[in-house]
Amino acid sequence: MFLKTSFTTLIVGVFVVYVLHTCWVMYGIVYTKPCDRPKSDNCITPFLAGNPKLQLSIYTALRPNAEGGHTLIHKEEEFDINTKFERIVNVSLPKKTRNNGTLYALIFVHQAGFTPWQDPRQVHLVAHLTTYMVPKQPEISLISGEDKTQSQAEDSPKKKQRAASGDGSTSTSDHPVSHWRSRLTLNVVGDHFVFDREYLPSDVHRYLRVFQNGKKMVYLPLLFVDELSNRVKDLVGINSTSTELPLTISYDSISLGRLRFWIHMQDAVYSLQQFGFTEKDADEIKGIFVDTNLYFLALTFFVAAFHLLFDFLAFKNDISFWKQKKSMVGMSSKAVLWRCFSTIVIFLYLFDEQTSLLVLIPAGIGSIIEVWKVKKAFKIQVFWKGGKPTFLFGKLDESERRTEEYDTLAMKYLSYLLYPLCIGGAVYALIFLRYKSWYSWLINSLVNGVYAFGFLFMLPQLFVNYKQYLFTDAFDVTGFQHLY
C-alpha cells in the first residue's frame, strides 16, 4: 500500500513540475525583454518607427530563388502595416506545375518607388503555393457501381461526353500528387519594439534583417508567412487542364509575442512532418491553434493536462485490477470480449479512414490492452511449439460456471434485439450510401453498430449482477434459518 501511494504521489509531483515548467517556457516565448536604454548603441531600433512608405509585391516562380523567371501576381502600392485586408487573385499555372510540379510565392515588403530587386531595404520570404498529398479515394455505390462524382456531373458537358464514351471510371493513384494552396496568409509585426542585442530571441533572429544607420542598428519589418493557416480543406487538386486557379491573399498585423508563439508552433509541426506525419496528420494539429482563441487554448491545455493525469491514474488502476484478478465470479466475460471486439473495430475504422496518428496510436494501444484483458478473463495460456501457437483455456470453478450461465443467458436474450438491428443497418447502408470498397462498408457497418448499440452490452453485466444478488441473498436467508 505504501509503495502504491508513493508511486501515485510521484506521478502527481512530476505532473505538477511539468505544468509549472510549461508555464515558464510559454512565458519565455511570449515575453521579450526590451532594451532598457533605447538611445544606447546596444539597442536595435525598428525601421517602421520612421513611418516609411512601403509596398507589398508578390511574385510566382518555379524555383525559390526565382531562377528561370518570375511573374507578378499582386501589388499593394499603399501598404499600411496596421491595415488588415484580403484580396483574391487568379494565378496562371505554368506547364511544369500542371504536370505534377511545384510553384513558389516570393513575397516582398519594400520601399515605395523602388522595385524589390533594386531596393536595399527590402525584406522577402518564400512560400509554397503547392503541396503534395495522396488524393482521397472516391466513394462508389457497391451495388450499382455508380461514382459519387458521376451522380453530380449531369451539369458538366465534358463529364457527359466522357460518360457517353464509357470512360466514366475515376482512378486514383496511391502516389502523392500536387495540390494548390488556395490561401496565403501574411503578417508583419506592428509593434515598434526595441530589441536588446544581448537578449535577442533566437526564434526571431532568422527573420531579422538589420543595417547600420550611423552608430545605431536598425531592423527592417518582420515579415512572416503563416503556414498554420494552410488547411487540408483549402487544398485544390491540380491537373493538366488547370490553367488558372484563385488565390486568397490575407494580411493582418501581428504582435511580437504572438509571432514568437506562431514560429514555435510551425517548427513543431514541421518536425512532426519530418518524422513521417502526413499533411492530414499535421492538419489536425494546425486546427488546434488556428481554430481556437489563444486564451481558450491555454485553458484547454490545463484541462487536457489534468484529463491526461486522471486518464493515466485510471489506466494504472485498471491494469493493477486485472493483473491481480484471479477469478471472474460476478463479472461478465462476454462484456469483456465485446469491449475488446469493439475497440479493435474502432481501431480498424480509424485506420481505414486514414485518421491522424495522434488518434490512431492511442487506439492501437487500447486494443492491445483489451486483448490482454480477454486473455485474463478466459484464463488463456499460449504455448509455442515449432513456431505455432497452442492455446489452453483454464478451468472454471463452481461459482464461475454459475456466472458464465447467467452471462450466456443474457447474451441469448440480447442477440434477439442486437443482430436484427445491426444487419438492418448494414443493408440500409449498402443500398443508400457509398463506400470506397466492400471492406470499408464492412468496417463502417461494424463501427456504426458499436457506436449505436454498444450501450446494450451493459445489460449482460447488469443481468449477472442481478442474478448474483438474488443468489447471494437467498444463500444468506437460508443460512440465517439454518442457524436458528
N, C-alpha and C positions, 0 to 999 in steps of 0.2 A: 504493500500500500504506500509506503514511504517513497519507494522508487518511482511508482506511477505518478505520485503527486509532484515529485521533484522534476520528472520529465515534462509534465504539463506546465509547471512553473517556468522551466527553462524555455519552452516553446513560446509562452506568453512574453517572457522577457526579451527573447530575440525579436518577436514581433514588434514590441514597443520600441526597441532600438532601431529597427528597420523603418518604422513610421517616422520617428524623430530625424533619422538620417535623411530620409526622402524629403522631409520638410526643409531641412537645412540646405540640401542640394537645390531644391526648387527656388529657395530664397536667393541662393547664389547665382542662379540663372536669371531670375527676373530683375534683381537689383544690381546696378553697375555703379561703382564709386566714381563720382565726378571729380574733376580737377579742383583742388581747393583754391588755387590762385590762378584765375583764368588768364591773367596777363603774363604769367611766367613762361619761360621757354620750354618748360616741361609739359605744357598743355598742347593738345591738338584741337584746334577750333574748326567749326563747320563752315564749309563753303556757302551753305544756304543762308548764313547769317547776313550776308551782303545783299540778299534778295535779288539774285541774278535772274535774267530772263532765260528760261530753259525750253527745250523742245524734246519731245519723245518721238523716236523713229524706230520702226520695227521692219526688219527685212527677213526674207526666207532664203535659205541656201541649202544645197545638198551636202555641204560639209560644214563642220562647226567653225572652221577658220575662213569660211567664205571663198575658198579657192574654187574656181570654176564658175564664178558669177553669183550674184545675189539680186533679189527683187524686192523693191519697196512695196509693202502691203498696207502700211498705215503711218500717218504722220500727225502728231498732235502739236501744232505750231505754238499755241499759247498754253503751255503745260504748267499748270499750277499744282504744286506738291500737295496742297491741302484740299484739293477739289476731287471728289470721287466721280468716276464716270464709267460707262460701259458702252463699248462700240462693237458692232457686228460687221465684219468684213468678209468678202468672198476671196478665197485664196486659190490661185491656179496651181494645180499639181503637176510637177514635171513628170516626164515619162518614166524615169527611174523610180520615182516614188509610187507611181501607179503599178509598177511591176514589182511589188513587194519590197520597195525601198524605203528610205528614211527621208525626213525633212526636218530642218532645224530653223528655229527663230532666233534672230540676232536683235536684241533689244538694246537701244542706245538712249541715254539721257545726256544731252549735250547742250551747249550754249546756242541760243537762237542766233541765226545769221551765219552759222557755220554748218558744214556737212560733218557728220560724225567721223568721217575718215580723216578730216583735217583738223579737228578740234583737239588740242592737247588736254583740255579739261573735261573730256567725255568719260563716262563710265558705261560699261556694257556687260551683258550676260548672255549666255547661250542656253536655249531651252529646246527640248524635244517637242516637236509637233506630232510625231508619230510614235507608236509603241507596238511591240509585238505581243500577240496573245493568241492562244488557241481558240478558234471560233466555236461557239456553242452549237452542239449537235441539234439538228432540227427535230421537232416532235411530230409524230405522224399518228394517224389512226391505225391501230393494229389490225382492225377488221377490214376496212376499205383501202388502206394504204395511202390515204389522202394526206398530203403535207399541210401543215397549218398555214404556211405561206401561200400555198396554192388556193386555199379556200378564201383568201383575202386578196387574190390577184385578179379579180374579174375586171377591175377598173384600169388595168395596165395592158395596153395593146401589145407590148413586147412579150409579156408573160402569156397572153392569149395565143400569140403566134407560136411560142415555144411549146405550150400545152397541145396545140393542134398538131405540131410536128412530132409529138410523142416524147419530146425531151423535157419531161416535167419533173424528173428526179433531181433533187438537190444533194450534192455530195459535199461533204465537209472533210477537210484534211485534219490529221492529228498534229500537223506541224504548225508552229506559230506563224501568223500572217500579220501584215501591217494594218494597224488601226489608227484612225485620225483622232487626235485630241481636240475636241471642239471648243475647249476653254483654255484661255491663257490669262492667268491672274498675276498681276504685278503689284508691288508695294515699294514705297520709298519712305524711309524714316523721316517723319515730320518734326521730330524734336531737335532743337538746336543744342544738342548735348556736347559738352566739352570733355574730351577724354583725357585721362592721365596716362602718360607713357608707361609708367611703372605698373599700372593696374589695367592695362588694355586687355579686354577679354579675348581669349584665343578663338572663340567661335565667330567673333565679329572681324577678327584680323584678316581673314581671307576675303571679306567683302570691302575692306577698307583700302581706298586709294588716296594717297597723300601727296602733296607737293610743297615745296619750300616757298614761302612768301616772306622774304626778308629774313628775319630771325625766327619767325613763327612757322609752325607746321599746320597746314590746312588740309582737311579731308573732304573729298568730293561726296556728293549724295550717295547714301547707302541704298543701292538698288537690290531688290530681292524678287525672285520668281517663286511663287507659292506652288510647289509641286503637290502639296497635300490636297489642293482643290481639284486635282485631276482624278476624277472618279471613273469607275468602270461604266457607270450608266451614261456617261457623256461620250464614250468611245463610239466611233462610226467606222464600219468596215470599208476598206479601200480596195477597189478592183480596177481593172483596165479601163472601165468606162467612167470612172470618177475623175473627170477633168477639173472640177471646181467644187470646193467644199466650204461651208461657212465656218468662221472662227469668231468666237466671242472674246473680246479683249476687255478685261475687267481691271480697274485700277482703284486703289484706295491707299491712303497713308497708313502708317503703322508706327506704333511706339517702339522704343528700343527694347524694352523688356519683352514685349510680345515677339519681336523679331528674334531675339536670342532663344526664346522658348520654341519658336517655329523651326529654327535651324536645328536644334537638338532633336526635335521630333522627326524632321526629314532625314537626318542622319540615322536615326534608329530604324526607320522604315527601309532606308537604303541598305543597312546592314542585314536586315532580315531577308531582303531580296537576294543578297549575296550568298546567304545560307540556304537558298533554294525556295524561298517563298515566292509564289507566283503573283501576277498583277492582281488577281482576285483576292489572294490572301492579304496582300498589302492594302487593298481597298477596305477590308474590314477594319483595319487599324486606323486608316485615314478617317473613316466615318466617326470614330470615337472623338477625334479632335475637331473636325470640320463642322459636324452637325450638332455640337454641344457647346454651350457657353462655358468660358474658362472657369468662372466661379462655380457653376454647376458641375463642371468636370472635376474640380478639386473636391467638392462634396462627394461626388461619385467615387473618387479614389478612396476616400476614407471609408465609405460604406462598403465598397468592394474589398478593401483590405480586411475589415472586420468580418465580412462574409467569408473570405478566404480562410481566416483563422478559425471560425466556427466550423467550416467545412472540414478543415484538417483535423480538428479535435473530434468531430463526429466520425470522420473516416478512421481515426485511430481507435476510437471506442468500438466501432463496428468490427474492425479487424480483430481486436482483442476478444470481443464477444464470441466470434465464430472460431477463433483459434482455440479457445478454452472449452467450447461446447462439445460434449461427448454424446449427448442424446438428443433426439428430435421429438421427445414427448411434448405434446401441446403445440407443436409447430407444423405448419402445412408445408410439406416438401414440394407439393405441386405449385404453391405460390412462389417458392424459391426458384423452381425450374422455369416458371413463367417469367419471372423477373430477369432471369438470365437470357431467355429467348428474346424478350422484348428489347433488352439492352443491345444484344447483337444485331437485331433487326434495325434499330435506330442507327447503330454504327454503320451498317451496310448502306442504309439510305443516305446518310451524310456523305459517305464515300462516293456513292453513285452521283450525288448532286455536286460533287467536287467542292465541298464545303471547306472553309478556311481550316488550316492546320491547328489554329488556336482552339477550335471546337472539336476537330476530328481526333486529335491526340488524347484529350481527356476522356472522350467517349470510348476510345480503344482501351485505355487503361481500366475504365469502369467495366468493360466487357470481360476483361481478363479476371478481374476480382469476382464478378458474378459467376464465372465458370469455376473458380476456386470454391465458392460457396456451395455450388451444386455438388462438387466432389466431397465436401464435408457433410452435406445434408444426406446424401445417399451412401456415404461410407465407401466411396470408390477408391480402390488401390490399383495403381498402374505398375505392371511389371514388364520389363523389356526382355524379350527372348529372340536373339538373332535379328535385332533391328525392328522387330514387330511388337507393338504394344499388346499386352493382355490385361483386361480389366476384371477386377474381382470386387464383387459387391459384398459388403458386410451384412451380417445377420441382424434382424430386429428382435428386440425383446417383446414381452407381452404388452407393455404399455405403448411402445412404439407401433406395434401392429394394430392396436386399437385406434391410435391416432391416424394411421395410414388408412384404415377402413373408413373413418369419418371423412378424411380428405378425398378418397376416391368417390364416395357417395356425393360429396359436394360438387366435385368436378362433373359427375354424371348429370346432375340437375343443371349445372351451369352450361354444359355443352348444348342442351336443348335450345338455349337462347343465343349463345355466342356464335356457334357455327353458321346458322342461317343468316345472321346479321353480317358477318364477315364475308360470306360467299355472295350475298346480295350486293354488298358494297363493291366487291371486286368486279362483278358482272356489270354493274352500272358504270363503273369507271372504264371498263373495257369498251363499252358501247359509245359513251358520250365524251370521253376525254382522250387526249393524245399523249403518247409517251415515246421516248427515244427507242425503246426495244421491249421485247417480252420480259426480259429480266427487270427492266425499270418498272414495268407495270406490276410485276410480282412484288418487288420491294415496296413500291408505293402502296399497294393494297395491304400488305402486311403492316406497314408502319401506320397507315390510317386505322387499321383495326386496333393496333396498340394504343394509339392516341385516343380513339373514340371509345373503346370498350375496356381499356386497361383497368379502370376503376372497378370493373366487375370481378376482377381477380382478388379483390379484398374479401369477397364472400367466402371462399374456402377457409381462410384463416378465421373469419368470424364464426363459420359453422363449426370448425374444430374447437374453438374456444367455448362455444355454446354447449356442445356435446360434452366437452371435458368438464365444464362446470356442473352439468347435470350428473355426470358420473361421480365426481368428487363429492357433490352434495349428498347424493344417495348413499355413498360409502360412509360419510360422516354420520348420517342419520342411523344407518344400520349399526354402525359401531357404537353409537350412543345407546341404542336399545339393547345391544348385547351386554353393555357394561351394567345396565340397570335391570 
